[in-house]
């Protein structure tokens, strides 16, 4: 008398592959935005100094704080993804990132 194993029906392999590639594309695009944002800030330091009327050191400090904040949110987001689910944590992270970027875009000075 053996016990049979009950399994849930699974999607075809091609559907799973398409979904995996879609997830990979979304995550890759998000990482690209982060990397290009940091790169553009570093390239435009001289323009930022002139536009904001500040020093190179202050702009470099702001870029460093930005990078550290992003790293902290990535670590926190990973844990929240384990708790809430990765899709929900990713969406909340996108909203926080969009709000922070919008607020920063309207800044008149560094301070």
Secondary structure, DSSP 8 states (H G I E B T S, - for coil): ------------HHHHHHHHHHHHHHHHHHHHHHHHHHHHHHHTHHHHHHHHT--HHHHHHHHHHHHHHHHHHHHHHHHHHHHH-HHHHHHHHHHHHHHHHHHHHT-SS--
